[in-house]
Amino acid sequence: MPIVTTKEMFKKAYEGGYAIGAFNVNNMEIIQGITEAAKEVNAPLILQVSAGARKYANHTYLMKLIEAAEIETGLPIAVHLDHGDSFELCKSCIDGGFTSVMIDGSHLPFEENIKLTKQVVDYAHEKGVVVEGELGRLAGIEDAVNVSEKDAAFTDPDQVEEFVAKTGVDSLAIAIGTSHGAYKFKGEAKLRFDILEEVQKRLPGFPIVLHGASSVIPEFVEMINKYGGDMPGAKGVPEDMLRKAASMAVCKINIDSDLRLAMTGTIRKYFAENPSHFDPRQYLGPARLAIKELVKKKIVNVLGCDGKA
């Protein structure tokens, strides 16, 4: 099966009350772990690439690795630009074979966000590529995205219809209480399902996206802390909240920090127990397996898209 767009994926997800996992990729082992997990449970996938990952790994290398994963698994896989911050970056990814891009104009005034997003949509749609826009701003740090708590803002449901109508976007990322990175909540995380319900009412059948939706798995945080890390109190979004969101209008849930924690924690543990080893295969193999098992659990227990490929 060739690399696909998210259009059909999201239609099925909305109607079926589940979400597709959008997993950030940076290297071969991460791509292998994610796609091997999805193959075992027959799930559709979105592999997303940030500007930082694209710069680190090289666009061509990443695309060839993803093409190899598609050949090995036969799954429907979409390739998505995560947090594109300019028309030029989105254009480069579209021209380079991405099937989906996000243009993040959430830091701009409303009218400027519309203008930038529509510019990307017009170019992307000519090439058969779909576009994700964003309204509202998530707090936290992830790659080039750095938003303080004071600058974070929930999505205003009064703006969503105008934004979608004027831009022509295919999906919309909203801010309802998630956050980028392995962050600290003051108390338990609370998602604004009232905002999600209102957005769903105003945009019936339209796919919604949640960024910053890692659950910050405690076992990996503890593993990192045990072997030299310093992440006291790190928390994420409880998985039952994500399951509820997936049963509503949310068709795409982004997961990045959990992958990083799984890989880093496993590698730290390996070196603590095998300090004289230096073969990359010896420590990257267990890290790849940790990612695979994590992704399988996410697909089955949180996203609900197992068996939907």
ABEGO torsion letter per residue (X at the ends): XBBBBAAAAAAAAAAAGBBBBBBBBABAAAAAAAAAAAAAAGBBBBBBBBAAAAAAAEAAAAAAAAAAAAAAAGBBBBBBBBGBABAAAAAAAAAAGBABBBBBAAABBAAAAAAAAAAAAAAAAAAGBBBBBBBEBBBEBBEABBBBAAABBBBBAAAAAAAAAAAGBABBBBBAGBBBEBBBBBEBBBBBAAAAAAAAAABBGBBBBBBGABAGBAAAAAAAAAAGBBBBGBBBBBAAAAAAAAABABABBBBAAAAAAAAAAAAAAAAAABAABABAAAAAAAAAAAAAAAAAAAAAAAAGABGAX
